[in-house]
């Protein structure tokens, strides 16, 4: 039983805070577009909403409490932005204040049973407009777009004119074919009618496309979407819906907004947890010896003896290298007992890569329960990826093999930090369930709003490593936005990671053929890739 006096005071404070936001939202929004007031306004609004969350939790007003949690995510993202913000953002923030006004009215009249959660569409639009404050005129030219529309007249009038404005125009009348397209063609955007985009159909699309669960969706609304449909669309990622009475120009603008937002952040949910960011910022620095080792590997005047001397300076690093090289996955017939033997076997480049791995793994904790993996599983995936890089990429681009091989070996270290965080927050079982029923990337996005690649890149940036390596890893999951000078590197890392997935399962022949087709598109020699994949036994029968 709650203390009556405390309850009354909490209710009064709640009314006061809701009234303040309803009354002052317009002036607060104006301040968000003013450089000298932006930061203070964000902090004030975030603090106000945080107070609301505490009060509604105490008063057990679940619809408002859950909505405020989602609003807080918006302000975490907004803190990273700078004015000016998107022009339409003001309109949707004012709609948000109208919703807050309704909450205030219900509470003042003690109509708690009539309180409803925040309109999912309004909040989603706020998120989109925060992520993508500027229009992007060229993004559709690089975009594959899949259309699932049955209204022939509407299609010919408002959709067909868009054909020349996108990279590839894909039209489907069958749901199965659309799902297959998402897997094979990998469209960057799906346009779907609301009557055909019902909750069950959208769920079905995601089940069929397990490894691509967050393709952004534009819904053409021929009738109002139900609350459950709106909530589900909000949950899966970016969506946008417009009335079918709108013009082709409106549809094109919607596509631009969604595409820009999605590929800028890989979805509205990809806002890395502040806790994860803090964990990265307090990681210990890499040993100084490692930087010396990397320099020796790059210096043509330095030899194996120089490498042995450098590695030997760090006793802990030497021990870790010897431990790693004697793991069963390396298949050595006899134990390597000295660093001289290890360096002679690995060579300069191989020693530098192995030292890098040993140093990194010496700092991060090994707890991969959340992924359902053991330490040996993790090492095996890393080793196989390194072998594929060495056999395939070294033959077609030897000058860049150091970047690709290092990325292959340590590009999955983000998993260590993510798994540790899941364990500490007692989320391991939830995380593992999503890994097993959907995919690792789905779990990373669902639970922590990020991906292994983004976390790995952030860790390497924290350690002050080479930008080329960092960006190649970072953009390996986001090739559309990848800078041209590292696109082939990022693409190679993508191919390696897809060929040897986290769960270490062999890829199917269809996926293998898909990888070959992609490699041919990038002129990276699919024949050498095929030889390497077959030599390593990576393809299932």
C-alpha positions as CSV (number, residue, x, y, z in Angstrom):
1,X,0.0,0.0,0.0
2,X,1.5,3.3,-1.0
3,X,1.7,6.2,1.5
4,X,-1.3,8.4,0.7
5,X,0.6,11.6,1.3
6,X,3.5,10.5,-1.0
7,X,1.0,9.3,-3.7
8,X,-0.8,12.6,-3.7
9,X,2.4,14.6,-3.9
10,X,3.7,12.4,-6.7
11,X,0.5,12.8,-8.7
12,X,0.6,16.6,-8.2
13,X,4.3,16.7,-9.4
14,X,3.3,14.6,-12.4
15,X,0.5,17.0,-13.4
16,X,2.9,19.9,-12.9
17,X,5.6,18.5,-15.2
18,X,3.1,17.4,-17.9
19,X,1.5,20.9,-17.8
20,X,5.0,22.5,-18.2
21,X,5.8,20.4,-21.2
22,X,2.5,21.0,-22.9
23,X,2.7,24.8,-22.3
24,X,6.3,25.3,-23.2
25,X,7.0,22.7,-25.9
26,X,6.8,25.3,-28.7
27,X,9.4,27.6,-27.1
28,X,11.6,24.6,-26.3
29,X,11.5,23.4,-29.9
30,X,12.6,26.9,-31.0
31,X,15.5,26.7,-28.6
32,X,16.6,23.4,-30.2
33,X,17.3,25.3,-33.4
34,X,19.4,27.9,-31.6
35,X,23.1,27.0,-31.2
36,X,23.7,28.7,-27.9
37,X,20.6,27.2,-26.3
38,X,20.6,23.8,-27.9
39,X,22.7,21.9,-25.3
40,X,20.9,23.4,-22.2
41,X,17.5,22.8,-23.7
42,X,18.3,19.1,-24.5
43,X,19.5,18.6,-20.9
44,X,16.5,20.3,-19.4
45,X,14.0,18.3,-21.5
46,X,15.8,15.1,-20.8
47,X,15.8,15.8,-17.1
48,X,12.1,16.7,-17.2
49,X,11.2,13.4,-19.0
50,X,13.5,11.4,-16.6
51,X,11.5,12.9,-13.7
52,X,8.2,11.9,-15.5
53,X,9.5,8.4,-15.8
54,X,10.3,8.1,-12.1
55,X,6.9,9.5,-11.1
56,X,4.9,7.3,-13.5
57,X,6.9,4.3,-12.3
58,X,6.0,5.1,-8.7
59,X,2.3,5.7,-9.6
60,X,2.3,2.6,-11.7
61,X,1.0,4.4,-14.8
62,X,2.4,1.8,-17.3
63,X,1.4,3.4,-20.6
64,X,3.1,6.7,-19.8
65,X,6.1,5.0,-18.2
66,X,6.8,2.9,-21.3
67,X,6.3,5.8,-23.6
68,X,8.7,8.0,-21.6
69,X,11.4,5.2,-21.9
70,X,11.1,5.5,-25.7
71,X,11.2,9.3,-25.6
72,X,14.4,9.2,-23.5
73,X,16.1,7.2,-26.3
74,X,15.2,10.1,-28.7
75,X,16.9,12.6,-26.5
76,X,20.0,10.4,-26.1
77,X,20.3,10.5,-29.9
78,X,19.4,14.2,-30.1
79,X,22.3,15.1,-27.7
80,X,24.7,14.0,-30.4
81,X,23.2,16.4,-33.0
82,X,23.7,20.1,-33.7
83,X,21.2,22.6,-35.0
84,X,19.6,23.3,-37.4
85,X,17.3,20.3,-37.2
86,X,14.9,19.0,-39.8
87,X,12.1,21.5,-40.6
88,X,9.4,18.9,-40.1
89,X,10.7,18.0,-36.6
90,X,9.0,21.0,-35.0
91,X,5.6,19.8,-36.4
92,X,6.0,16.3,-34.9
93,X,7.4,17.6,-31.5
94,X,4.3,19.8,-31.2
95,X,2.1,16.7,-32.0
96,X,4.0,15.0,-29.2
97,X,3.1,17.9,-26.9
98,X,-0.6,17.3,-27.8
99,X,-0.3,13.7,-26.7
100,X,1.3,14.9,-23.4
101,X,-1.7,17.3,-23.0
102,X,-4.1,14.4,-23.3
103,X,-2.1,12.6,-20.6
104,X,-2.3,15.7,-18.4
105,X,-6.1,15.9,-18.9
106,X,-6.7,12.2,-18.1
107,X,-4.6,12.4,-14.9
108,X,-6.2,15.6,-13.7
109,X,-9.7,14.0,-14.1
110,X,-8.5,10.7,-12.5
111,X,-9.3,8.8,-15.7
112,X,-6.3,6.5,-15.4
113,X,-8.0,3.7,-17.2
114,X,-8.3,5.9,-20.3
115,X,-4.6,6.7,-20.6
116,X,-3.0,5.3,-23.7
117,X,0.7,5.0,-24.8
118,X,2.2,7.6,-27.1
119,X,1.2,7.4,-30.7
120,X,3.9,5.1,-32.2
121,X,3.9,6.9,-35.6
122,X,4.6,10.3,-34.1
123,X,7.5,9.1,-32.0
124,X,8.9,7.2,-35.0
125,X,8.8,10.3,-37.2
126,X,10.6,12.3,-34.5
127,X,13.3,9.6,-34.5
128,X,13.6,9.6,-38.3
129,X,13.8,13.4,-38.5
130,X,16.5,13.6,-35.8
131,X,18.7,11.0,-37.5
132,X,18.2,12.5,-41.0
133,X,18.0,16.3,-40.6
134,X,18.9,17.1,-44.2
135,X,17.5,16.0,-47.5
136,X,19.6,13.7,-49.7
137,X,18.9,14.1,-53.3
138,X,21.2,11.4,-54.6
139,X,20.6,8.5,-52.3
140,X,17.8,6.9,-54.3
141,X,20.0,6.7,-57.4
142,X,22.1,4.1,-55.4
143,X,19.1,2.3,-54.0
144,X,17.4,-1.0,-54.9
145,X,13.7,-0.6,-54.0
146,X,11.2,-3.5,-53.8
147,X,7.5,-2.7,-54.3
148,X,4.6,-4.9,-53.1
149,X,1.5,-3.1,-54.5
150,X,-1.7,-4.6,-55.8
151,X,-3.6,-1.4,-56.8
152,X,-2.7,-1.3,-60.5
153,X,-4.1,2.2,-61.2
154,X,-2.2,3.7,-58.2
155,X,0.9,1.8,-59.1
156,X,1.0,3.2,-62.7
157,X,0.1,6.7,-61.6
158,X,2.3,7.2,-58.5
159,X,4.9,4.4,-58.4
160,X,6.0,3.7,-62.0
161,X,7.3,7.3,-62.5
162,X,9.9,6.6,-59.8
163,X,11.5,3.8,-61.9
164,X,14.2,6.0,-63.4
165,X,15.0,7.5,-60.0
166,X,16.3,4.4,-58.3
167,X,19.2,2.1,-59.0
168,X,17.0,-1.0,-59.4
169,X,13.2,-1.1,-59.5
170,X,11.8,-4.4,-58.2
171,X,8.0,-5.1,-58.4
172,X,6.3,-8.1,-56.8
173,X,2.7,-9.3,-56.7
174,X,3.6,-12.3,-54.6
175,X,4.7,-12.2,-50.9
176,X,7.0,-15.3,-51.3
177,X,8.8,-13.6,-54.2
178,X,9.2,-10.4,-52.2
179,X,10.8,-12.3,-49.3
180,X,13.1,-14.1,-51.7
181,X,14.0,-10.8,-53.2
182,X,15.0,-9.4,-49.8
183,X,17.4,-12.3,-49.3
184,X,18.8,-12.4,-52.9
185,X,18.5,-8.9,-54.3
186,X,19.0,-7.2,-50.9
187,X,16.8,-4.1,-51.6
188,X,17.6,-1.1,-49.3
189,X,13.9,-0.2,-49.0
190,X,10.5,-2.0,-49.2
191,X,7.4,-0.2,-50.3
192,X,4.2,-1.9,-49.3
193,X,0.4,-1.2,-49.2
194,X,-1.1,-1.1,-45.8
195,X,-3.8,-3.7,-46.6
196,X,-1.0,-6.1,-47.8
197,X,1.3,-4.9,-45.1
198,X,-0.7,-6.2,-42.2
199,X,0.9,-7.2,-39.0
200,X,1.0,-10.9,-40.0
201,X,2.5,-10.3,-43.4
202,X,5.2,-8.0,-42.0
203,X,6.0,-10.7,-39.4
204,X,6.1,-13.2,-42.1
205,X,8.5,-11.1,-44.2
206,X,10.9,-10.9,-41.2
207,X,10.7,-14.6,-40.4
208,X,11.5,-15.5,-44.0
209,X,14.3,-12.9,-44.2
210,X,16.0,-13.9,-40.9
211,X,19.4,-12.5,-41.7
212,X,17.9,-9.2,-43.0
213,X,15.4,-8.4,-40.2
214,X,15.7,-4.6,-40.4
215,X,15.0,-3.6,-44.0
216,X,13.3,-0.2,-43.7
217,X,9.6,-0.1,-44.8
218,X,7.5,2.6,-46.3
219,X,3.8,1.8,-45.9
220,X,1.3,3.3,-48.3
221,X,-1.8,3.8,-46.2
222,X,-5.1,3.0,-47.9
223,X,-6.7,2.7,-44.4
224,X,-5.6,3.6,-40.9
225,X,-3.1,1.2,-39.5
226,X,-4.0,-0.5,-36.2
227,X,-2.0,0.4,-33.0
228,X,-0.4,-3.0,-32.9
229,X,0.8,-2.7,-36.5
230,X,2.2,0.8,-35.7
231,X,3.9,-0.5,-32.6
232,X,5.4,-3.5,-34.4
233,X,6.7,-1.3,-37.3
234,X,8.3,0.9,-34.7
235,X,9.9,-2.1,-33.0
236,X,11.4,-3.5,-36.1
237,X,13.1,-0.4,-37.3
238,X,12.4,2.6,-39.5
239,X,9.1,2.9,-41.1
240,X,7.1,5.7,-42.6
241,X,3.6,5.8,-43.9
242,X,1.7,8.2,-46.2
243,X,-1.8,8.4,-47.5
244,X,-2.4,6.8,-50.9
245,X,-4.1,10.0,-51.9
246,X,-0.7,11.8,-51.9
247,X,1.3,12.4,-55.0
248,X,4.3,10.7,-56.5
249,X,6.5,13.6,-55.2
250,X,5.3,12.8,-51.6
251,X,6.2,9.1,-52.0
252,X,9.6,10.0,-53.4
253,X,10.3,12.4,-50.5
254,X,9.2,9.6,-48.0
255,X,11.6,7.2,-49.7
256,X,14.5,9.8,-49.4
257,X,13.8,10.5,-45.7
258,X,13.7,6.8,-44.8
259,X,16.7,5.8,-46.9
260,X,18.8,8.6,-45.6
261,X,18.0,7.9,-42.0
262,X,18.4,4.1,-42.3
263,X,21.8,4.3,-44.0
264,X,23.1,7.0,-41.7
265,X,22.5,5.0,-38.6
266,X,21.5,1.6,-40.0
267,X,18.1,2.1,-38.5
268,X,16.6,4.2,-35.7
269,X,17.5,1.5,-33.2
270,X,21.2,1.7,-33.9
271,X,22.0,4.1,-31.1
272,X,24.8,2.5,-29.2
273,X,24.1,2.1,-25.5
274,X,25.8,4.8,-23.4
275,X,26.9,2.0,-21.1
276,X,28.7,0.3,-23.9
277,X,30.3,3.6,-24.9
278,X,31.6,4.1,-21.4
279,X,33.0,0.6,-21.3
280,X,35.0,1.3,-24.4
281,X,36.3,4.6,-23.1
282,X,37.7,3.0,-20.0
283,X,39.5,0.1,-21.7
284,X,43.1,-0.2,-20.9
285,X,45.5,1.0,-23.6
286,X,47.3,-1.4,-25.8
287,X,50.9,-2.3,-24.7
288,X,53.6,0.1,-26.2
289,X,55.4,-3.0,-27.5
290,X,52.6,-3.7,-29.9
291,X,53.1,-0.4,-31.7
292,X,56.8,-1.2,-32.1
293,X,55.9,-4.6,-33.5
294,X,53.5,-3.1,-36.0
295,X,56.3,-0.7,-37.2
296,X,58.7,-3.5,-37.7
297,X,56.2,-5.4,-39.8
298,X,55.9,-2.4,-42.1
299,X,59.6,-1.7,-42.3
300,X,61.3,-3.6,-45.2
301,X,64.7,-3.0,-43.6
302,X,63.7,-4.9,-40.4
303,X,63.9,-8.7,-40.2
304,X,62.7,-11.7,-38.1
305,X,65.4,-11.1,-35.5
306,X,64.1,-7.5,-34.9
307,X,60.6,-8.9,-34.5
308,X,61.8,-11.5,-32.0
309,X,63.6,-8.8,-30.0
310,X,60.5,-6.5,-29.9
311,X,58.1,-9.3,-28.9
312,X,60.4,-10.6,-26.2
313,X,60.3,-7.3,-24.4
314,X,56.8,-8.0,-23.3
315,X,56.7,-11.2,-21.2
316,X,52.9,-11.3,-21.0
317,X,52.4,-10.8,-24.7
318,X,55.0,-13.5,-25.5
319,X,53.2,-16.0,-23.2
320,X,49.9,-15.2,-24.9
321,X,51.3,-15.6,-28.4
322,X,52.7,-19.0,-27.5
323,X,49.5,-20.1,-25.9
324,X,47.5,-19.1,-29.0
325,X,49.8,-20.6,-31.6
326,X,49.6,-24.0,-29.7
327,X,45.8,-24.1,-29.9
328,X,44.5,-27.2,-31.7
329,X,43.0,-25.1,-34.5
330,X,46.5,-24.4,-35.8
331,X,47.1,-28.1,-36.2
332,X,50.8,-28.0,-35.4
333,X,52.5,-31.4,-35.0
334,X,54.7,-30.3,-32.1
335,X,54.5,-27.7,-29.4
336,X,56.1,-24.3,-30.1
337,X,58.0,-23.5,-26.9
338,X,59.9,-20.3,-27.8
339,X,59.1,-17.0,-29.4
340,X,62.0,-17.5,-31.8
341,X,60.2,-20.6,-33.1
342,X,56.8,-18.8,-33.3
343,X,58.2,-15.8,-35.2
344,X,60.2,-18.1,-37.6
345,X,57.0,-20.0,-38.3
346,X,54.7,-17.0,-38.6
347,X,57.0,-14.6,-40.4
348,X,57.0,-10.9,-39.8
349,X,53.5,-10.1,-40.9
350,X,52.0,-13.2,-39.3
351,X,53.8,-12.4,-36.0
352,X,52.5,-8.8,-36.0
353,X,48.9,-10.0,-36.6
354,X,49.2,-12.7,-33.9
355,X,50.7,-10.2,-31.5
356,X,47.9,-7.8,-32.2
357,X,45.3,-10.5,-31.4
358,X,47.1,-11.6,-28.2
359,X,47.3,-8.0,-27.0
360,X,43.6,-7.3,-27.7
361,X,42.4,-10.5,-26.2
362,X,44.6,-9.8,-23.1
363,X,42.6,-6.7,-22.4
364,X,39.0,-7.9,-23.1
365,X,37.2,-10.5,-21.0
366,X,36.3,-13.8,-22.6
367,X,32.7,-14.5,-21.8
368,X,30.8,-15.5,-24.9
369,X,27.9,-17.3,-23.2
370,X,25.4,-14.7,-24.6
371,X,26.3,-15.9,-28.1
372,X,26.3,-19.5,-27.1
373,X,30.0,-19.8,-27.9
374,X,33.1,-21.1,-26.2
375,X,36.6,-19.5,-26.3
376,X,37.7,-22.2,-28.7
377,X,34.7,-21.5,-31.0
378,X,35.7,-17.8,-31.0
379,X,39.3,-18.6,-31.9
380,X,38.3,-21.0,-34.6
381,X,36.1,-18.5,-36.3
382,X,38.9,-15.9,-36.1
383,X,41.5,-18.3,-37.4
384,X,39.3,-19.5,-40.4
385,X,38.6,-15.9,-41.3
386,X,42.3,-15.1,-41.2
387,X,43.0,-18.2,-43.4
388,X,40.4,-17.2,-46.0
389,X,41.9,-13.6,-46.1
390,X,45.4,-15.0,-46.5
391,X,44.6,-17.5,-49.2
392,X,42.1,-15.4,-51.2
393,X,42.8,-11.7,-50.7
394,X,46.6,-12.0,-50.6
395,X,46.6,-13.2,-54.2
396,X,44.4,-10.4,-55.6
397,X,45.6,-7.4,-53.5
398,X,48.8,-8.2,-51.6
399,X,49.4,-4.5,-50.7
400,X,46.2,-4.4,-48.6
401,X,46.4,-7.9,-47.0
402,X,47.7,-6.5,-43.7
403,X,44.4,-4.5,-43.2
404,X,42.1,-7.4,-44.4
405,X,43.9,-10.1,-42.4
406,X,44.0,-8.0,-39.2
407,X,40.3,-7.2,-39.6
408,X,39.6,-10.9,-40.3
409,X,41.4,-11.9,-37.1
410,X,40.1,-9.3,-34.7
411,X,37.1,-7.8,-36.4
412,X,34.8,-9.7,-34.1
413,X,36.2,-8.4,-30.8
414,X,33.0,-6.3,-30.4
415,X,31.3,-9.5,-29.5
416,X,33.4,-9.8,-26.3
417,X,32.2,-6.5,-25.0
418,X,28.6,-7.0,-26.1
419,X,28.5,-10.4,-24.4
420,X,30.1,-9.1,-21.2
421,X,27.5,-6.3,-21.1
422,X,24.6,-8.8,-21.7
423,X,25.9,-11.0,-18.8
424,X,26.3,-8.1,-16.4
425,X,22.8,-6.8,-17.1
426,X,21.3,-10.4,-16.8
427,X,20.3,-10.3,-20.5
428,X,22.3,-13.3,-21.6
429,X,19.3,-15.6,-22.0
430,X,17.2,-13.1,-23.9
431,X,20.2,-12.3,-26.1
432,X,21.0,-15.9,-26.8
433,X,17.4,-16.7,-27.6
434,X,17.4,-14.0,-30.4
435,X,20.8,-15.3,-31.6
436,X,19.5,-18.8,-31.9
437,X,16.0,-18.0,-33.3
438,X,17.0,-15.1,-35.6
439,X,20.6,-14.1,-36.0
440,X,23.5,-12.6,-34.0
441,X,23.1,-9.2,-35.6
442,X,19.4,-9.2,-34.8
443,X,20.2,-9.8,-31.1
444,X,22.8,-7.0,-31.1
445,X,20.4,-4.5,-32.6
446,X,17.4,-5.6,-30.5
447,X,19.2,-5.6,-27.1
448,X,22.0,-3.0,-27.5
449,X,21.1,-0.9,-30.6
450,X,24.5,-1.6,-32.3
451,X,26.5,-4.2,-34.2
452,X,29.7,-6.1,-33.6
453,X,31.3,-4.1,-36.4
454,X,30.4,-0.7,-34.9
455,X,31.6,-1.8,-31.4
456,X,34.9,-3.2,-32.8
457,X,35.5,0.1,-34.8
458,X,34.8,2.1,-31.6
459,X,37.3,0.0,-29.6
460,X,40.0,0.4,-32.3
461,X,39.4,4.1,-32.5
462,X,39.7,4.3,-28.7
463,X,43.1,2.7,-29.0
464,X,44.2,5.2,-31.7
465,X,44.7,2.6,-34.5
466,X,44.9,3.2,-38.2
467,X,41.9,4.9,-39.7
468,X,42.0,2.6,-42.7
469,X,41.5,-0.5,-40.5
470,X,38.8,1.2,-38.4
471,X,36.8,2.3,-41.3
472,X,37.1,-0.9,-43.3
473,X,35.6,-2.8,-40.3
474,X,33.0,-0.1,-39.6
475,X,31.7,0.1,-43.1
476,X,31.8,-3.7,-43.8
477,X,28.2,-3.8,-42.7
478,X,27.2,-0.5,-44.4
479,X,28.7,-0.5,-47.9
480,X,26.2,2.0,-49.3
481,X,27.8,4.8,-47.2
482,X,31.3,3.4,-47.5
483,X,33.9,6.0,-48.7
484,X,35.2,5.0,-52.2
485,X,38.9,4.7,-51.1
486,X,38.1,1.8,-48.7
487,X,35.1,0.2,-50.4
488,X,37.0,-2.8,-51.7
489,X,38.6,-3.4,-48.3
490,X,35.2,-3.2,-46.5
491,X,33.6,-5.4,-49.1
492,X,36.3,-8.1,-48.7
493,X,35.8,-8.1,-44.9
494,X,32.0,-8.4,-45.5
495,X,32.6,-11.4,-47.8
496,X,34.9,-13.1,-45.3
497,X,32.4,-12.5,-42.4
498,X,29.5,-13.8,-44.4
499,X,31.4,-16.8,-45.6
500,X,32.5,-17.7,-42.0
501,X,29.6,-16.6,-39.8
502,X,29.8,-16.2,-36.0
503,X,28.1,-19.5,-35.4
504,X,30.9,-21.2,-37.6
505,X,28.3,-23.0,-39.7
506,X,29.2,-23.9,-43.3
507,X,27.4,-21.8,-45.8
508,X,25.0,-23.2,-48.3
509,X,25.8,-23.5,-52.0
510,X,23.2,-20.8,-52.7
511,X,24.9,-18.4,-50.3
512,X,28.3,-19.3,-51.7
513,X,27.1,-18.6,-55.3
514,X,25.6,-15.3,-54.0
515,X,29.1,-14.4,-52.6
516,X,30.7,-15.3,-55.9
517,X,28.3,-13.0,-57.8
518,X,29.0,-10.1,-55.5
519,X,32.7,-10.6,-55.8
520,X,32.4,-10.6,-59.6
521,X,30.5,-7.3,-59.4
522,X,33.4,-5.8,-57.5
523,X,36.1,-7.4,-59.8
524,X,37.8,-9.2,-56.9
525,X,38.3,-12.6,-58.6
526,X,35.7,-15.1,-57.6
527,X,37.8,-18.0,-58.9
528,X,40.4,-17.4,-56.2
529,X,37.7,-17.0,-53.6
530,X,36.2,-20.4,-54.7
531,X,39.6,-22.1,-54.5
532,X,40.1,-20.7,-50.9
533,X,36.6,-21.6,-49.8
534,X,36.9,-25.2,-51.1
535,X,40.4,-25.6,-49.7
536,X,39.1,-24.6,-46.2
537,X,35.9,-26.8,-46.5
538,X,33.6,-23.8,-45.9
539,X,30.7,-24.9,-48.2
540,X,28.0,-27.4,-47.0
541,X,27.1,-30.3,-49.3
